[in-house]
Amino acid sequence: MEKLTIEIPDELLEHLKPYRDKLSELVMLGLQQLRIQEALLLYSRGLVSFGRAAELAGLPEKEMIRQARAAGIEPRWSKEMIQEELG
């Protein structure tokens, strides 16, 4: 396992103290949220398809739809995509 040292501002450190025994879980959750945000940003800018955004975020498309809607982003659906989903 690799060791990483980071500097944390004092005001943030106070918020982290109750979670000291769960820091690796906290980092993983934060990393997952960051991946979702970055993927949604790429999608909203039209740089990737919705499926690719879900793939980049590491989520199934159904969960990515929930994440997109929570972020105020409505997935764009083509007629072909709708037929695929129904068919």
PECORNOR-V639966 format. One line per field, one symbol per residue. ss: DSSP state (2 for helix, 1 for strand, 0 for the rest). phi: phi as a letter, one per 40 degrees, with the letter a starting at -180 (. if undefined). burial: # if it has 16 or more other C-alpha atoms within 10 Angstrom, else .. Layout:
ss=???
phi=???
burial=???
This chain:
ss=000000000222222222222222222222222222222222220000022222222000222222222200000000222222220
phi=.cbbbbcbddccdcccdcbdcbcccccccccccccccccccccccgcbcccccccccgbcdccccccccccgbcdcbcdcccccccc
burial=..................................###.######...###..##.##.#.#..##.##......#............
